[in-house]
Amino acid sequence: MSVTPPPKKPSIVLTVGSKVSVRSAGNDSDPLVSNGTFRGLVSIGGDSSLALELDGKVKEEKGRIRLIPINALLSLDVLEAMKPEEEKRSEPPATGYFR
């Protein structure tokens, strides 16, 4: 009797261009909810922040980039995931010792 292993689930990767909804620490008891497109991670003074291009549910915020410190994240919902692109190199690979 052969047992078939369950199908492997794809790993979860937060990719640039994914649509997300982020809840982060706000004022006293209310979290700040930010909806938009994930643009990457930014390092400021050694601390990493999530860069989010806001989708404009509030008219004045459309296109604004919000940096959310990683330690302020409460939750992140991936609404629409982009497929990761293969790494692209603009220059040919180095030959010799360094690759």
Contacts in CASP RR format, 6 or more apart in sequence:
PFRMAT RR
TARGET T0000
AUTHOR 0000-0000-0000
METHOD contacts of the structure
MODEL  1
MSVTPPPKKPSIVLTVGSKVSVRSAGNDSDPLVSNGTFRGLVSIGGDSSL
ALELDGKVKEEKGRIRLIPINALLSLDVLEAMKPEEEKRSEPPATGYFR
12 78 0 8 1.000
13 81 0 8 1.000
13 84 0 8 1.000
14 20 0 8 1.000
14 38 0 8 1.000
14 76 0 8 1.000
14 78 0 8 1.000
15 38 0 8 1.000
15 81 0 8 1.000
15 82 0 8 1.000
15 83 0 8 1.000
15 84 0 8 1.000
15 85 0 8 1.000
16 38 0 8 1.000
16 39 0 8 1.000
16 40 0 8 1.000
16 82 0 8 1.000
17 37 0 8 1.000
17 38 0 8 1.000
17 39 0 8 1.000
17 82 0 8 1.000
18 37 0 8 1.000
18 38 0 8 1.000
18 78 0 8 1.000
18 79 0 8 1.000
18 80 0 8 1.000
18 81 0 8 1.000
18 82 0 8 1.000
19 35 0 8 1.000
19 36 0 8 1.000
19 37 0 8 1.000
19 38 0 8 1.000
19 55 0 8 1.000
19 78 0 8 1.000
19 79 0 8 1.000
19 80 0 8 1.000
20 35 0 8 1.000
20 36 0 8 1.000
20 37 0 8 1.000
20 38 0 8 1.000
20 52 0 8 1.000
20 76 0 8 1.000
20 77 0 8 1.000
20 78 0 8 1.000
20 79 0 8 1.000
21 33 0 8 1.000
21 34 0 8 1.000
21 35 0 8 1.000
21 36 0 8 1.000
21 76 0 8 1.000
21 77 0 8 1.000
21 79 0 8 1.000
22 33 0 8 1.000
22 34 0 8 1.000
22 35 0 8 1.000
22 50 0 8 1.000
22 52 0 8 1.000
22 68 0 8 1.000
22 73 0 8 1.000
22 75 0 8 1.000
22 76 0 8 1.000
22 77 0 8 1.000
23 31 0 8 1.000
23 32 0 8 1.000
23 33 0 8 1.000
23 73 0 8 1.000
23 74 0 8 1.000
23 75 0 8 1.000
23 76 0 8 1.000
24 31 0 8 1.000
24 32 0 8 1.000
24 34 0 8 1.000
24 68 0 8 1.000
24 69 0 8 1.000
24 72 0 8 1.000
24 73 0 8 1.000
24 74 0 8 1.000
25 31 0 8 1.000
25 32 0 8 1.000
25 72 0 8 1.000
25 74 0 8 1.000
26 32 0 8 1.000
26 72 0 8 1.000
31 74 0 8 1.000
34 52 0 8 1.000
34 54 0 8 1.000
34 66 0 8 1.000
34 68 0 8 1.000
35 54 0 8 1.000
35 55 0 8 1.000
35 56 0 8 1.000
35 57 0 8 1.000
35 79 0 8 1.000
36 52 0 8 1.000
36 53 0 8 1.000
36 54 0 8 1.000
36 55 0 8 1.000
36 56 0 8 1.000
37 52 0 8 1.000
37 53 0 8 1.000
37 55 0 8 1.000
38 50 0 8 1.000
38 51 0 8 1.000
38 52 0 8 1.000
39 51 0 8 1.000
39 52 0 8 1.000
39 53 0 8 1.000
39 65 0 8 1.000
40 50 0 8 1.000
40 51 0 8 1.000
41 48 0 8 1.000
41 49 0 8 1.000
41 50 0 8 1.000
41 51 0 8 1.000
42 48 0 8 1.000
42 49 0 8 1.000
42 50 0 8 1.000
42 51 0 8 1.000
42 67 0 8 1.000
43 49 0 8 1.000
44 67 0 8 1.000
47 69 0 8 1.000
47 70 0 8 1.000
47 71 0 8 1.000
48 69 0 8 1.000
48 70 0 8 1.000
49 67 0 8 1.000
49 68 0 8 1.000
49 69 0 8 1.000
49 70 0 8 1.000
50 67 0 8 1.000
50 68 0 8 1.000
50 69 0 8 1.000
50 70 0 8 1.000
50 73 0 8 1.000
50 76 0 8 1.000
51 65 0 8 1.000
51 66 0 8 1.000
51 67 0 8 1.000
52 65 0 8 1.000
52 66 0 8 1.000
52 67 0 8 1.000
52 68 0 8 1.000
53 63 0 8 1.000
53 64 0 8 1.000
53 65 0 8 1.000
53 66 0 8 1.000
54 61 0 8 1.000
54 62 0 8 1.000
54 63 0 8 1.000
54 64 0 8 1.000
54 65 0 8 1.000
54 66 0 8 1.000
55 62 0 8 1.000
55 63 0 8 1.000
56 62 0 8 1.000
56 63 0 8 1.000
93 99 0 8 1.000
END
